[in-house]
Amino acid sequence: MKEKIGTKENPLALQTPPLSSAYTMHTDVKDGKDVLVCTVGKTVLLYDYRCLTDLHEMLKKHGDWMELGSADEQKPAKDGTVESWGRSADNPVGGWYGLKKGLRGRFGMYVPPLMEALGLAEVTHEAKGNKMRAK
């Protein structure tokens, strides 16, 4: 799966769920941990690579569409959304999948399109209120 995500030299080009912004994603290793490197303009966000497997498993158990609910780290995430799960003490890592303090949010914006590109999920592409479900 990692080879499909790309490298720093050849990252995977993606679009946010509303198809309003482009960004790239690639894999790397930071502090001995596999990470997803998400580059949005000049901003670089890092997510724990295992979020792909963990989110896919959670969505399979959920069994239906789930709202993405993307939010910045400083804002609360709406309950029952992918974003709230991505920072919940009840998820498999016991908290944030985002790894860069101050930029740990937006999990529900940038990870779902990657999962869609990898064939792990379906994502809606409306102006607002997008959802995803496991494939």
Salt bridges, closest charged atoms under 4 A:
ASP34 OD2 - LYS2 NZ 2.65
ASP48 OD2 - LYS33 NZ 3.51
ASP54 OD2 - ARG50 NE 2.70
GLU57 OE2 - LYS60 NZ 3.24
GLU67 OE1 - LYS78 NZ 2.94
ASP72 OD1 - ARG106 NE 2.85
GLU73 OE2 - ARG104 NH2 2.74
GLU83 OE2 - ARG87 NH2 2.82
GLU116 OE1 - HIS125 NE2 3.08
GLU122 OE2 - ARG133 NE 2.90
